[in-house]
Amino acid sequence: MEIGVDIVEISRIRSVYERSGKAFMNKVLTAAETEQCLAKPDPAVSLAGRFAAKEAVSKALGSGIGHKLGWHSIEILNDESGKPTVTLHPPHLSCRVSISISHDRHSAVAMALVQPF
């Protein structure tokens, strides 16, 4: 079992989002993640949470975001109840990932727990 945690300033993510718009979202998020973020009243807050979540997952996997694991390798979507869920691409990564995301006015934080099958 491995854990990873990340925290980001929402203002930093908002600034990048406002400068580059959907280009930043497309770099970091899958199409389904983008759709869920844009459906929120303040997409930058949701984007910051997913950014932190992907960083936390990559840390728990021990690789970070880079050559082996890209931004689109980790997909964070909310289920029907609003709970964030993680899907890894490619699916042959043999582990289960649990994620928790939280934010306040200033920061978004995420914690990931990776358990081998």
Phi and psi in radians as a Rosetta constraint file:
Dihedral C 1 N 2 CA 2 C 2 CIRCULARHARMONIC -2.299 0.35
Dihedral N 2 CA 2 C 2 N 3 CIRCULARHARMONIC 2.630 0.35
Dihedral C 2 N 3 CA 3 C 3 CIRCULARHARMONIC -2.156 0.35
Dihedral N 3 CA 3 C 3 N 4 CIRCULARHARMONIC 2.719 0.35
Dihedral C 3 N 4 CA 4 C 4 CIRCULARHARMONIC -2.530 0.35
Dihedral N 4 CA 4 C 4 N 5 CIRCULARHARMONIC 2.582 0.35
Dihedral C 4 N 5 CA 5 C 5 CIRCULARHARMONIC -2.446 0.35
Dihedral N 5 CA 5 C 5 N 6 CIRCULARHARMONIC 2.588 0.35
Dihedral C 5 N 6 CA 6 C 6 CIRCULARHARMONIC -2.619 0.35
Dihedral N 6 CA 6 C 6 N 7 CIRCULARHARMONIC 2.611 0.35
Dihedral C 6 N 7 CA 7 C 7 CIRCULARHARMONIC -2.375 0.35
Dihedral N 7 CA 7 C 7 N 8 CIRCULARHARMONIC 2.406 0.35
Dihedral C 7 N 8 CA 8 C 8 CIRCULARHARMONIC -2.317 0.35
Dihedral N 8 CA 8 C 8 N 9 CIRCULARHARMONIC 2.642 0.35
Dihedral C 8 N 9 CA 9 C 9 CIRCULARHARMONIC -1.409 0.35
Dihedral N 9 CA 9 C 9 N 10 CIRCULARHARMONIC 2.194 0.35
Dihedral C 9 N 10 CA 10 C 10 CIRCULARHARMONIC -1.057 0.35
Dihedral N 10 CA 10 C 10 N 11 CIRCULARHARMONIC -0.631 0.35
Dihedral C 10 N 11 CA 11 C 11 CIRCULARHARMONIC -1.096 0.35
Dihedral N 11 CA 11 C 11 N 12 CIRCULARHARMONIC -0.604 0.35
Dihedral C 11 N 12 CA 12 C 12 CIRCULARHARMONIC -1.156 0.35
Dihedral N 12 CA 12 C 12 N 13 CIRCULARHARMONIC -0.804 0.35
Dihedral C 12 N 13 CA 13 C 13 CIRCULARHARMONIC -1.162 0.35
Dihedral N 13 CA 13 C 13 N 14 CIRCULARHARMONIC -0.718 0.35
Dihedral C 13 N 14 CA 14 C 14 CIRCULARHARMONIC -1.046 0.35
Dihedral N 14 CA 14 C 14 N 15 CIRCULARHARMONIC -0.747 0.35
Dihedral C 14 N 15 CA 15 C 15 CIRCULARHARMONIC -1.072 0.35
Dihedral N 15 CA 15 C 15 N 16 CIRCULARHARMONIC -0.796 0.35
Dihedral C 15 N 16 CA 16 C 16 CIRCULARHARMONIC -1.124 0.35
Dihedral N 16 CA 16 C 16 N 17 CIRCULARHARMONIC -0.760 0.35
Dihedral C 16 N 17 CA 17 C 17 CIRCULARHARMONIC -1.071 0.35
Dihedral N 17 CA 17 C 17 N 18 CIRCULARHARMONIC -0.759 0.35
Dihedral C 17 N 18 CA 18 C 18 CIRCULARHARMONIC -1.198 0.35
Dihedral N 18 CA 18 C 18 N 19 CIRCULARHARMONIC -0.568 0.35
Dihedral C 18 N 19 CA 19 C 19 CIRCULARHARMONIC -1.294 0.35
Dihedral N 19 CA 19 C 19 N 20 CIRCULARHARMONIC -0.748 0.35
Dihedral C 19 N 20 CA 20 C 20 CIRCULARHARMONIC -1.919 0.35
Dihedral N 20 CA 20 C 20 N 21 CIRCULARHARMONIC -0.161 0.35
Dihedral C 20 N 21 CA 21 C 21 CIRCULARHARMONIC 1.037 0.35
Dihedral N 21 CA 21 C 21 N 22 CIRCULARHARMONIC -2.346 0.35
Dihedral C 21 N 22 CA 22 C 22 CIRCULARHARMONIC -1.206 0.35
Dihedral N 22 CA 22 C 22 N 23 CIRCULARHARMONIC -0.289 0.35
Dihedral C 22 N 23 CA 23 C 23 CIRCULARHARMONIC -1.062 0.35
Dihedral N 23 CA 23 C 23 N 24 CIRCULARHARMONIC -0.738 0.35
Dihedral C 23 N 24 CA 24 C 24 CIRCULARHARMONIC -1.177 0.35
Dihedral N 24 CA 24 C 24 N 25 CIRCULARHARMONIC -0.761 0.35
Dihedral C 24 N 25 CA 25 C 25 CIRCULARHARMONIC -1.030 0.35
Dihedral N 25 CA 25 C 25 N 26 CIRCULARHARMONIC -0.780 0.35
Dihedral C 25 N 26 CA 26 C 26 CIRCULARHARMONIC -1.132 0.35
Dihedral N 26 CA 26 C 26 N 27 CIRCULARHARMONIC -0.532 0.35
Dihedral C 26 N 27 CA 27 C 27 CIRCULARHARMONIC -1.235 0.35
Dihedral N 27 CA 27 C 27 N 28 CIRCULARHARMONIC -0.695 0.35
Dihedral C 27 N 28 CA 28 C 28 CIRCULARHARMONIC -1.677 0.35
Dihedral N 28 CA 28 C 28 N 29 CIRCULARHARMONIC -0.585 0.35
Dihedral C 28 N 29 CA 29 C 29 CIRCULARHARMONIC -1.950 0.35
Dihedral N 29 CA 29 C 29 N 30 CIRCULARHARMONIC 2.662 0.35
Dihedral C 29 N 30 CA 30 C 30 CIRCULARHARMONIC -1.339 0.35
Dihedral N 30 CA 30 C 30 N 31 CIRCULARHARMONIC 2.959 0.35
Dihedral C 30 N 31 CA 31 C 31 CIRCULARHARMONIC -1.045 0.35
Dihedral N 31 CA 31 C 31 N 32 CIRCULARHARMONIC -0.709 0.35
Dihedral C 31 N 32 CA 32 C 32 CIRCULARHARMONIC -1.172 0.35
Dihedral N 32 CA 32 C 32 N 33 CIRCULARHARMONIC -0.667 0.35
Dihedral C 32 N 33 CA 33 C 33 CIRCULARHARMONIC -1.158 0.35
Dihedral N 33 CA 33 C 33 N 34 CIRCULARHARMONIC -0.742 0.35
Dihedral C 33 N 34 CA 34 C 34 CIRCULARHARMONIC -1.036 0.35
Dihedral N 34 CA 34 C 34 N 35 CIRCULARHARMONIC -0.770 0.35
Dihedral C 34 N 35 CA 35 C 35 CIRCULARHARMONIC -1.030 0.35
Dihedral N 35 CA 35 C 35 N 36 CIRCULARHARMONIC -0.776 0.35
Dihedral C 35 N 36 CA 36 C 36 CIRCULARHARMONIC -1.171 0.35
Dihedral N 36 CA 36 C 36 N 37 CIRCULARHARMONIC -0.681 0.35
Dihedral C 36 N 37 CA 37 C 37 CIRCULARHARMONIC -1.144 0.35
Dihedral N 37 CA 37 C 37 N 38 CIRCULARHARMONIC -0.771 0.35
Dihedral C 37 N 38 CA 38 C 38 CIRCULARHARMONIC -1.188 0.35
Dihedral N 38 CA 38 C 38 N 39 CIRCULARHARMONIC -0.324 0.35
Dihedral C 38 N 39 CA 39 C 39 CIRCULARHARMONIC -1.387 0.35
Dihedral N 39 CA 39 C 39 N 40 CIRCULARHARMONIC -0.197 0.35
Dihedral C 39 N 40 CA 40 C 40 CIRCULARHARMONIC -1.444 0.35
Dihedral N 40 CA 40 C 40 N 41 CIRCULARHARMONIC 2.686 0.35
Dihedral C 40 N 41 CA 41 C 41 CIRCULARHARMONIC -1.035 0.35
Dihedral N 41 CA 41 C 41 N 42 CIRCULARHARMONIC -0.605 0.35
Dihedral C 41 N 42 CA 42 C 42 CIRCULARHARMONIC -2.265 0.35
Dihedral N 42 CA 42 C 42 N 43 CIRCULARHARMONIC 1.578 0.35
Dihedral C 42 N 43 CA 43 C 43 CIRCULARHARMONIC -1.003 0.35
Dihedral N 43 CA 43 C 43 N 44 CIRCULARHARMONIC -0.508 0.35
Dihedral C 43 N 44 CA 44 C 44 CIRCULARHARMONIC -1.111 0.35
Dihedral N 44 CA 44 C 44 N 45 CIRCULARHARMONIC -0.595 0.35
Dihedral C 44 N 45 CA 45 C 45 CIRCULARHARMONIC -1.182 0.35
Dihedral N 45 CA 45 C 45 N 46 CIRCULARHARMONIC -0.780 0.35
Dihedral C 45 N 46 CA 46 C 46 CIRCULARHARMONIC -1.140 0.35
Dihedral N 46 CA 46 C 46 N 47 CIRCULARHARMONIC -0.707 0.35
Dihedral C 46 N 47 CA 47 C 47 CIRCULARHARMONIC -1.066 0.35
Dihedral N 47 CA 47 C 47 N 48 CIRCULARHARMONIC -0.755 0.35
Dihedral C 47 N 48 CA 48 C 48 CIRCULARHARMONIC -1.088 0.35
Dihedral N 48 CA 48 C 48 N 49 CIRCULARHARMONIC -0.729 0.35
Dihedral C 48 N 49 CA 49 C 49 CIRCULARHARMONIC -1.099 0.35
Dihedral N 49 CA 49 C 49 N 50 CIRCULARHARMONIC -0.760 0.35
Dihedral C 49 N 50 CA 50 C 50 CIRCULARHARMONIC -1.203 0.35
Dihedral N 50 CA 50 C 50 N 51 CIRCULARHARMONIC -0.648 0.35
Dihedral C 50 N 51 CA 51 C 51 CIRCULARHARMONIC -1.036 0.35
Dihedral N 51 CA 51 C 51 N 52 CIRCULARHARMONIC -0.861 0.35
Dihedral C 51 N 52 CA 52 C 52 CIRCULARHARMONIC -1.086 0.35
Dihedral N 52 CA 52 C 52 N 53 CIRCULARHARMONIC -0.686 0.35
Dihedral C 52 N 53 CA 53 C 53 CIRCULARHARMONIC -1.124 0.35
Dihedral N 53 CA 53 C 53 N 54 CIRCULARHARMONIC -0.754 0.35
Dihedral C 53 N 54 CA 54 C 54 CIRCULARHARMONIC -1.151 0.35
Dihedral N 54 CA 54 C 54 N 55 CIRCULARHARMONIC -0.672 0.35
Dihedral C 54 N 55 CA 55 C 55 CIRCULARHARMONIC -1.114 0.35
Dihedral N 55 CA 55 C 55 N 56 CIRCULARHARMONIC -0.748 0.35
Dihedral C 55 N 56 CA 56 C 56 CIRCULARHARMONIC -1.098 0.35
Dihedral N 56 CA 56 C 56 N 57 CIRCULARHARMONIC -0.749 0.35
Dihedral C 56 N 57 CA 57 C 57 CIRCULARHARMONIC -1.100 0.35
Dihedral N 57 CA 57 C 57 N 58 CIRCULARHARMONIC -0.793 0.35
Dihedral C 57 N 58 CA 58 C 58 CIRCULARHARMONIC -1.093 0.35
Dihedral N 58 CA 58 C 58 N 59 CIRCULARHARMONIC -0.623 0.35
Dihedral C 58 N 59 CA 59 C 59 CIRCULARHARMONIC -1.192 0.35
Dihedral N 59 CA 59 C 59 N 60 CIRCULARHARMONIC -0.724 0.35
Dihedral C 59 N 60 CA 60 C 60 CIRCULARHARMONIC -1.141 0.35
Dihedral N 60 CA 60 C 60 N 61 CIRCULARHARMONIC -0.577 0.35
Dihedral C 60 N 61 CA 61 C 61 CIRCULARHARMONIC -1.344 0.35
Dihedral N 61 CA 61 C 61 N 62 CIRCULARHARMONIC -0.222 0.35
Dihedral C 61 N 62 CA 62 C 62 CIRCULARHARMONIC 1.448 0.35
Dihedral N 62 CA 62 C 62 N 63 CIRCULARHARMONIC 0.229 0.35
Dihedral C 62 N 63 CA 63 C 63 CIRCULARHARMONIC -2.020 0.35
Dihedral N 63 CA 63 C 63 N 64 CIRCULARHARMONIC -0.480 0.35
Dihedral C 63 N 64 CA 64 C 64 CIRCULARHARMONIC 1.229 0.35
Dihedral N 64 CA 64 C 64 N 65 CIRCULARHARMONIC 3.011 0.35
Dihedral C 64 N 65 CA 65 C 65 CIRCULARHARMONIC -1.454 0.35
Dihedral N 65 CA 65 C 65 N 66 CIRCULARHARMONIC 2.208 0.35
Dihedral C 65 N 66 CA 66 C 66 CIRCULARHARMONIC -3.121 0.35
Dihedral N 66 CA 66 C 66 N 67 CIRCULARHARMONIC -2.438 0.35
Dihedral C 66 N 67 CA 67 C 67 CIRCULARHARMONIC -1.199 0.35
Dihedral N 67 CA 67 C 67 N 68 CIRCULARHARMONIC -0.705 0.35
Dihedral C 67 N 68 CA 68 C 68 CIRCULARHARMONIC -1.394 0.35
Dihedral N 68 CA 68 C 68 N 69 CIRCULARHARMONIC -0.540 0.35
Dihedral C 68 N 69 CA 69 C 69 CIRCULARHARMONIC -2.371 0.35
Dihedral N 69 CA 69 C 69 N 70 CIRCULARHARMONIC 2.007 0.35
Dihedral C 69 N 70 CA 70 C 70 CIRCULARHARMONIC -1.729 0.35
Dihedral N 70 CA 70 C 70 N 71 CIRCULARHARMONIC 3.028 0.35
Dihedral C 70 N 71 CA 71 C 71 CIRCULARHARMONIC -1.012 0.35
Dihedral N 71 CA 71 C 71 N 72 CIRCULARHARMONIC -0.675 0.35
Dihedral C 71 N 72 CA 72 C 72 CIRCULARHARMONIC -1.453 0.35
Dihedral N 72 CA 72 C 72 N 73 CIRCULARHARMONIC -0.066 0.35
Dihedral C 72 N 73 CA 73 C 73 CIRCULARHARMONIC -1.283 0.35
Dihedral N 73 CA 73 C 73 N 74 CIRCULARHARMONIC -0.325 0.35
Dihedral C 73 N 74 CA 74 C 74 CIRCULARHARMONIC -2.089 0.35
Dihedral N 74 CA 74 C 74 N 75 CIRCULARHARMONIC 2.113 0.35
Dihedral C 74 N 75 CA 75 C 75 CIRCULARHARMONIC -2.054 0.35
Dihedral N 75 CA 75 C 75 N 76 CIRCULARHARMONIC 2.185 0.35
Dihedral C 75 N 76 CA 76 C 76 CIRCULARHARMONIC -1.979 0.35
Dihedral N 76 CA 76 C 76 N 77 CIRCULARHARMONIC 1.932 0.35
Dihedral C 76 N 77 CA 77 C 77 CIRCULARHARMONIC -2.177 0.35
Dihedral N 77 CA 77 C 77 N 78 CIRCULARHARMONIC 2.667 0.35
Dihedral C 77 N 78 CA 78 C 78 CIRCULARHARMONIC -1.604 0.35
Dihedral N 78 CA 78 C 78 N 79 CIRCULARHARMONIC 2.357 0.35
Dihedral C 78 N 79 CA 79 C 79 CIRCULARHARMONIC -1.371 0.35
Dihedral N 79 CA 79 C 79 N 80 CIRCULARHARMONIC -3.038 0.35
Dihedral C 79 N 80 CA 80 C 80 CIRCULARHARMONIC -1.025 0.35
Dihedral N 80 CA 80 C 80 N 81 CIRCULARHARMONIC -0.532 0.35
Dihedral C 80 N 81 CA 81 C 81 CIRCULARHARMONIC -1.522 0.35
Dihedral N 81 CA 81 C 81 N 82 CIRCULARHARMONIC -0.074 0.35
Dihedral C 81 N 82 CA 82 C 82 CIRCULARHARMONIC 1.719 0.35
Dihedral N 82 CA 82 C 82 N 83 CIRCULARHARMONIC -0.107 0.35
Dihedral C 82 N 83 CA 83 C 83 CIRCULARHARMONIC -1.245 0.35
Dihedral N 83 CA 83 C 83 N 84 CIRCULARHARMONIC 2.289 0.35
Dihedral C 83 N 84 CA 84 C 84 CIRCULARHARMONIC -1.264 0.35
Dihedral N 84 CA 84 C 84 N 85 CIRCULARHARMONIC 2.408 0.35
Dihedral C 84 N 85 CA 85 C 85 CIRCULARHARMONIC -2.214 0.35
Dihedral N 85 CA 85 C 85 N 86 CIRCULARHARMONIC 2.692 0.35
Dihedral C 85 N 86 CA 86 C 86 CIRCULARHARMONIC -2.017 0.35
Dihedral N 86 CA 86 C 86 N 87 CIRCULARHARMONIC 2.316 0.35
Dihedral C 86 N 87 CA 87 C 87 CIRCULARHARMONIC -2.143 0.35
Dihedral N 87 CA 87 C 87 N 88 CIRCULARHARMONIC 2.270 0.35
Dihedral C 87 N 88 CA 88 C 88 CIRCULARHARMONIC -1.726 0.35
Dihedral N 88 CA 88 C 88 N 89 CIRCULARHARMONIC 2.410 0.35
Dihedral C 88 N 89 CA 89 C 89 CIRCULARHARMONIC -2.144 0.35
Dihedral N 89 CA 89 C 89 N 90 CIRCULARHARMONIC 2.179 0.35
Dihedral C 89 N 90 CA 90 C 90 CIRCULARHARMONIC -1.285 0.35
Dihedral N 90 CA 90 C 90 N 91 CIRCULARHARMONIC 2.677 0.35
Dihedral C 90 N 91 CA 91 C 91 CIRCULARHARMONIC -1.225 0.35
Dihedral N 91 CA 91 C 91 N 92 CIRCULARHARMONIC -0.129 0.35
Dihedral C 91 N 92 CA 92 C 92 CIRCULARHARMONIC -1.300 0.35
Dihedral N 92 CA 92 C 92 N 93 CIRCULARHARMONIC -0.100 0.35
Dihedral C 92 N 93 CA 93 C 93 CIRCULARHARMONIC -1.133 0.35
Dihedral N 93 CA 93 C 93 N 94 CIRCULARHARMONIC 1.961 0.35
Dihedral C 93 N 94 CA 94 C 94 CIRCULARHARMONIC -1.544 0.35
Dihedral N 94 CA 94 C 94 N 95 CIRCULARHARMONIC 1.291 0.35
Dihedral C 94 N 95 CA 95 C 95 CIRCULARHARMONIC -2.730 0.35
Dihedral N 95 CA 95 C 95 N 96 CIRCULARHARMONIC 2.865 0.35
Dihedral C 95 N 96 CA 96 C 96 CIRCULARHARMONIC -1.930 0.35
Dihedral N 96 CA 96 C 96 N 97 CIRCULARHARMONIC 2.357 0.35
Dihedral C 96 N 97 CA 97 C 97 CIRCULARHARMONIC -2.104 0.35
Dihedral N 97 CA 97 C 97 N 98 CIRCULARHARMONIC 2.221 0.35
Dihedral C 97 N 98 CA 98 C 98 CIRCULARHARMONIC -1.893 0.35
Dihedral N 98 CA 98 C 98 N 99 CIRCULARHARMONIC 2.536 0.35
Dihedral C 98 N 99 CA 99 C 99 CIRCULARHARMONIC -2.392 0.35
Dihedral N 99 CA 99 C 99 N 100 CIRCULARHARMONIC 2.541 0.35
Dihedral C 99 N 100 CA 100 C 100 CIRCULARHARMONIC -2.286 0.35
Dihedral N 100 CA 100 C 100 N 101 CIRCULARHARMONIC 2.319 0.35
Dihedral C 100 N 101 CA 101 C 101 CIRCULARHARMONIC -2.205 0.35
Dihedral N 101 CA 101 C 101 N 102 CIRCULARHARMONIC 2.392 0.35
Dihedral C 101 N 102 CA 102 C 102 CIRCULARHARMONIC -2.512 0.35
Dihedral N 102 CA 102 C 102 N 103 CIRCULARHARMONIC 2.727 0.35
Dihedral C 102 N 103 CA 103 C 103 CIRCULARHARMONIC -2.671 0.35
Dihedral N 103 CA 103 C 103 N 104 CIRCULARHARMONIC 2.742 0.35
Dihedral C 103 N 104 CA 104 C 104 CIRCULARHARMONIC -2.189 0.35
Dihedral N 104 CA 104 C 104 N 105 CIRCULARHARMONIC -2.775 0.35
Dihedral C 104 N 105 CA 105 C 105 CIRCULARHARMONIC -1.158 0.35
Dihedral N 105 CA 105 C 105 N 106 CIRCULARHARMONIC -0.428 0.35
Dihedral C 105 N 106 CA 106 C 106 CIRCULARHARMONIC -1.952 0.35
Dihedral N 106 CA 106 C 106 N 107 CIRCULARHARMONIC -0.573 0.35
Dihedral C 106 N 107 CA 107 C 107 CIRCULARHARMONIC -2.356 0.35
Dihedral N 107 CA 107 C 107 N 108 CIRCULARHARMONIC 2.700 0.35
Dihedral C 107 N 108 CA 108 C 108 CIRCULARHARMONIC -2.103 0.35
Dihedral N 108 CA 108 C 108 N 109 CIRCULARHARMONIC 2.395 0.35
Dihedral C 108 N 109 CA 109 C 109 CIRCULARHARMONIC -2.306 0.35
Dihedral N 109 CA 109 C 109 N 110 CIRCULARHARMONIC 2.573 0.35
Dihedral C 109 N 110 CA 110 C 110 CIRCULARHARMONIC -2.469 0.35
Dihedral N 110 CA 110 C 110 N 111 CIRCULARHARMONIC 2.571 0.35
Dihedral C 110 N 111 CA 111 C 111 CIRCULARHARMONIC -2.266 0.35
Dihedral N 111 CA 111 C 111 N 112 CIRCULARHARMONIC 2.308 0.35
Dihedral C 111 N 112 CA 112 C 112 CIRCULARHARMONIC -2.067 0.35
Dihedral N 112 CA 112 C 112 N 113 CIRCULARHARMONIC 2.475 0.35
Dihedral C 112 N 113 CA 113 C 113 CIRCULARHARMONIC -2.152 0.35
Dihedral N 113 CA 113 C 113 N 114 CIRCULARHARMONIC 2.114 0.35
Dihedral C 113 N 114 CA 114 C 114 CIRCULARHARMONIC -1.910 0.35
Dihedral N 114 CA 114 C 114 N 115 CIRCULARHARMONIC 2.200 0.35
Dihedral C 114 N 115 CA 115 C 115 CIRCULARHARMONIC -2.147 0.35
Dihedral N 115 CA 115 C 115 N 116 CIRCULARHARMONIC 2.243 0.35
Dihedral C 115 N 116 CA 116 C 116 CIRCULARHARMONIC -1.176 0.35
Dihedral N 116 CA 116 C 116 N 117 CIRCULARHARMONIC 2.643 0.35
